[in-house]
Amino acid sequence: MKVKEIFDQQNVEFNNINFDNFYSISIDSREIKKGNIFCALNGENTNGHNYIKSAIENGAVAAIAERKEIKENVNLLKYPLIIVDNSLETLQKAANNYGKIIKAKIFTITGSAGKTTTRNLISKVLGSSFSVTHSIKNYNNHIGLPLSILQVDKNDDFAVIEMGANHIGEIATLCKIIKPDYGLITSISKAHIEGFGSIENVQKAKFELFDSVDDNGIIFINNDDFRIKEYNNNDIKKVTYSIKSNADYELKIIDYDQFGRYTLEYMGKSIKLNSIGYGAAQNAAAALTVGKTFGLSTGAIIKQIQDFNTPQGRGNIINLNDYFIINDTYNANPLSTNLAIRSLNEMNSKGKTIMVLGDMLEMGELSESSHKNIGAQIAESKINYLFCYGENTKHTIESARQYDMMNAIHFDKKKSLAETLISLVKPNDIIYIKGSRGLKMETIIEKLKKPRT
């Protein structure tokens, strides 16, 4: 990337800049690679300008820095700097400028659940025939999205970009940074509803993606989600998919194994999934639809789907001392937790089934009712034990017990929860662990893995 081209913005001052090209932009001085530019951001807990020196020492060719910070610390002027009024706005504008240069078609994905896994799976399918870059980690907000765009190779065919939101207008703003050529919404549910106020507002926010797609582009509709199906702009091309109703691309579930990993069928050919549960089937349907839309052979698509392994913390199966742990600790909301309950209920366990849940955060006024609803669902399932951690899951336990589930226990400490699991678990048991990111439920797995004394 040419520095003068990417930073073609008003009020930009170049200080000690003696190079023409750079490779990318990073906001973490510890992750700087040689040839990167470091963007110094002012965060809630740290000031990136304090790390300009270490970024340069780690190989950054320059740093983006704010004028007011330079005035307070003129010693920074000895470093190569791109001096601006606002570092974040400069980062976003740089991504916007770069987006006009790259030839890659922008494929954007949002949704209440399944965004990252679907993004990875679609990238894998398209990557079998095209040059593809996708979002870094789960970088899907006003900071992460521009960083992801700036990682795209100039000659890539596709950039598969994830977008997240916790309030109305956020996705529309992200789409101004990079305009989508294609858009897909995985699901619409009450995830992070605290910032939206209602499910109708969640739907409105997700539809901002479809509204922003280029007029000559395509939007992909999950016909199994009635809220997505309600999108009614007929001026843009739609491609639909489903595993239980009529659609352009129809798949069906024909079998599932001990751990609830489905086998799907498409046009007489079977697709055996490595990932567990109904959500994995939806993700596979989306990926197959995208692959077919862009001309890939059914055989090539199926191979990529069957070779796909779930990202860490999103339903990984761990065999530990002849019992099994399902690590679904990355996040939790009502939809993904409903799917988790369904998955565990469908597992053909030769032992006990144990659901371990942490709080679902960012639920606002719906928190209590949502947690109670989860408790009722578990009590009415075949799940044998329910262990919970977190203030909100007290409602889950209360509800489960009201439905006569006596093996429902709340724990104030993860340590005691893990110790109870250790004393209870036997060979062939299945423990499904899930919770919102803030609960860090994976630490329970770490405790289970420790050698017993």
N, C-alpha and C positions, 0 to 999 in steps of 0.2 A: 504494500500500500504506500502511496506517495503522501508524505506528510502534508504538503501544501494543498493537495487535492481533498484529503479527508477533513482537514481543519480549515476549509474554506468558509469561514464564519466571520461575523462582525466582531470587533473588539478583541481579536486574538493577537497576542504579541509573542513573537518567537525570540527567546533568549538563549544564546549560545547553541543554537541548533545548526549543526554542520553535517547533517545527513539528509538524504532524500526519501529513503524508504524505511518502513518499519513493518513488523509482522502482525502485531495485535496489540490489544490494550488489556491491562490487568488492574484490579483494584486492591490486590493483596501483594504486598512487597515480598512475602515469603514464597509466592508462586510465580514470581517473575522469571521469564525465560529470556535468554539473550536476544536482543532485537525488539523486545516489547516496549511499549510506553506505559508508564505507571500513572494511573489516574487517582489523584489524592482527593478523597471525598470526606466531607464532614459528616460523620455519623452520630447517632445518639450516644454511643459509648466511647468513640475514639475519633481522632482527627488524623486523616491520612497524610496530612502535611508533615506530621512528625516522623513519617517513614520514608520520606523522599530520599534521604541519604542512603538508607539500607537498600532501597529499590535500585538506585543507581549502582551501588556496589554489587548487587545481585545480577546486573546485566541490562537493566533498563537503559534505553538510549536517551530517554527524556522523561519528564514528569509533567502532567497537567496540574497546574496550581492556580489558586485564586488570588487575585490582586490584593485583597484585604489581608490575606495571610502573608504575602510577600512583604507588604508594608510593615508588618509586625515582626518579620524575621528576614531582614535583607541579606543575611548570610546565604539564604537559599539561592540567590542570584548567581552564585558560582557554579551552579548545576545547569545542565540544559533543560530549559523549561518552556512549556506552552502556557502562557499566562492568560487567564480568562476571568470573566466575572463570576461564572458559576460552573464548577467542574461537572456536576451531574448533567446540566443542560448541554454542555459541550460534548460529553460522552454520547448523549442521545442524538445530537445533531451529527456527530461523526458517524454513528451507525446509519442514520438516515442518508448521509452522503454516500456511504459505502454501498448501501442497498441499491442505489441508482447505478452503480458501476458493475456489480456482479451480474452474471448471466443466470444465476440460479433462480428457479421458480420457488416462491415462498409458500410452503405448506404449513399452515398454522393449526394448532390443536388446543382446545380448551375443554373444560368439563368439570363436573363436581367430583368425579372419581375416575381413575384410570388414565389420566393425562400422560404421565411419564412412561408407563408401560406401553401404552398405545403408540406414543411417539417413538420409543425404541423399536417396537415391532414393525411399524411402518417404515422406519429408516432401514431396518434389516432387509425387509422385502424389496424396497426400492433399490437398496444398495447392491442387490444381486445383478442389476443391469445398468444402474446409473451411478454417477458420482454424487454422494450424499454427505452432507454434514448436518448434525442435529444439535439442539440446545445443549449447552454445558450443564451437567448435573441436572438440577431442577431449577435452573436460572430462568424464571418465567415472569419476572416483574419489571418495574421501570428501570431497575439497575441491571438485573441479570439478562434481560432480553437484548439490550444493545451490546453487551459483552458477547453474547452468543452470535449475534449477527456479525460481529467483527472477527469471529473465528472461522467464518465460512470462506472456503477457497474461492478465489475469483472465478474459476472455471467450473465450479460444481454445477450439476444439473438441478439439484434440489437442496433447499435448506428446510429441514423439518423443525419448526419452531413451536415451543410450548408457551402458552399464555395462561397466567393465573389472575385471579381478581378477588378482592374482598369488599368491593363497593361498586356501585353503578358508575359507569364512565371510564373505569380503569382500562378495560380491554379496548375501548374506542381510542383512548390515548396511546396505548401500545401500538395500535394499528396505524397511527400517524407516524410513528417511528419507522415502521416497516409495513408496507401495504401488502396484504396477503393475495396470492394468486389462487390459493385453494384453502378451504376451511372445513374443519371437522369438530363437532361437539360430541364428546363421548357420552355424557349423561348430564341431566339437570336434576339436582336434588337439594336438600337443605344443608349442604356443607357450607361452613363459614357463614351461616345465615345472619349472624350477629351484625355484620356490616351492611346487610341488604335489607333487613326488616321483614321480608316476606319471600315466599317461594316465587311469587310473580316477579319480584324484582331480581331474583337470581336468574330467572328465565330471560328477562329483559337484558341483563348484563351479558349473559352468554350470547344472546342474539346479536350483540354488538360486533362479534366476530363475523358472522354471516353478512351483516350489513356492510362490513368494510371490505369484503372480498371483491377483487377486480371484476368489472362487468363481464369480462370475457373468461372469467374463472369458473370454478366448480365448487359447490358445497356438498358435503357428504352427510346424509341424514340417517341417523339410527332410528329406524321405524319402530323399534321395540320400546323407545322412550316417547311417550305421548306428548311430553312437553316440547321435545325437539321437533317432533312431527308437525307441531302446530305452526312452525315457521311458514309464512304465507307469501313471501315475495316470489312471484312467478317470473320475474325478469332475469333470473340467474339460473344457470343449469344446475339441476339437482341430480345426485346419484344416491339411491337408497339401498340399505342393507338390513338384514334381519335374520334372527335364528328362530323366530316363532310366528312370523306373519308374512304377508306379501311384500315383495321388494324387488328391485332390480337384481340384487344378488341375495339369494336365499340359501342359508345353511341350516342344518338341523342337528340336534344332539342325538347320537345313536347309542352311546355307551359312556360309562365312567368307571374309573378304577378305584382301588382301596382308598386313595387320597382325594377323590373327587376331581381327578383330572379327566376332562371330557374327551371323547372322540367325536368329532364332527363329520358330517358328510356334505360334500358339495359336488353336484353333478355326477353322482355315483362314485366319487373318490373320497376316501376317508382321510381325516386329519387328526392325528393323535397329539394332544397338547401336553407340554411339560409343566405348564402352569395350572394351578388349582382353581376350580370354581367357575361360576357362571360369568363373572366379570372377565375371566380369561377367554371365554368363548366369545363374548362381545368384542373384545380386543382383536381376536383372530378374524372375526367377520369383517371388522373395519379394515384390517390390513389386507385381507384378500380382495375386498372391494376396491381399495386404492390400487393394488397391484394390477388387477384386471383392467381398471379404468385406463391405466397407463401402458397397457399392451403386453404385460408379462404373461407368460404361459402359466396355466394352472399348476403344472408339475413343479415349476420353479418356485412359485409362491408357497405351495404346500411344504416344500423342502425347507424354506426359510422359516416358516411358522413352526414346523416340528423341531427345528434345531434351536429355537429361541428359548433362552433361560430367563426366568423372571429376575429383575433387578433386586438387589439386597433389601430385605425388609418388606417385601411385597408378596409374601406367600411362599417363601422358601421352605423346603422340607429338610429337616435335620434329623438324622438317625443317631440317637444318643443312648448308648447302653440298652439297645433293643426296644426302646420306646421312641416315639416320634414327636418332634416339636415343629409346629408351623409358625414360622417367623413372619408375621404380618404387622410388624411394629412401626412401619414408616409413618402411618397416619390413620385417622379414623373419623368417620362421619356417619350419619344414619344409613346412607345408602351402602357404603363399603362395609359397615358392620352387619347390615342385613345380609349382604352377600357372604360374609364370613360365617354367619350362623347357618346359612343354607349350605355352604361348603362342608362345614363340620358335621352337620346333620346328615349329609349324603355320604360321608366317608364310611366305608365298610370296615370299621375297626373290629379287631378281634379282642380288644380290651376296652377300657373305659375311654370316654371322650370328655375332655376338660376344656372349658372355655375360660381364658384369662383376659379380662378387659380392664383397660384404663379409661379415663374420662375422654369423652368427645368434646373438644374445646370449641370456642367461638360459636356457640349455639344460641347465645342471647336468651330471650324470653322463652324459647322453645327447649331450653336445656333440660329442665325437669321432665317435661312430657316425653321428650325424645329418649332420655335415659330409662324412664319407666317403660316405654314401649319396647325397648330392647330386652328388658328383663322379662316381660310377658312373652315375647317371642322365644326366648331361650327356654323358659319354663314349659312351653307347649311343644318343644322340640324333643329329639331323642338324646340331647346332650346330658351327660350324667352329673357333671359338676360345673358350677359357676364360681370363679374366684374374681374379685374386683379390687381395684386400687384407685384412689382418687376421691375427692369430695363428691363429685357429681354421680359417680357410680353407686353411691349409697342408695340413690333412688332406684337404680337397676336391681340391687339386691332386695330392696323393700318390695318392689313389684314382683320379682320372681317368687318370693316367699308367699305373697298374696295368692299366687297361682299354685301354691303347694309344692314348690321346689325347695326341699329342705336342705339340699346340698349346695346352697347359695351362701357364700361367706364373703364378707368385706374385710380387707386388711388395711391397717394404717401404715404399714411399712412393707416395702418390697422384700426385705430380707425375710420376714416371717412368712410372707406368701410363698417365696421360693422354698423355704425350709418345709412348709406344709406339703408342697408339691413333691419334694424329694422323699418325704415319708410316705406319701400316698401312691406314687407312680409305680407301675409294674410293667413288665415286658408287653409290647403290643399296644399300650395306651397311646392316645394321641392328645397332645396339649396344643391348643390353638391360642396364640398370644397376640393381642391387638390393642392399640390405643393411640391417641393423638401424639404428635411429635413431642409436645411439651412434657409428656409423661415419661418419655425415654424407657418404654417397656422392654427394650432389648437388654437392659441391665439384668432383668430376671433370667433371661437366657444365659447370660454370662455367669450368673450364680449357679444355674443348673449344670453348667459345663465344668465347674470346678471339681477337682477330684474329691471324693467323699473320704472323710477320715474316720 
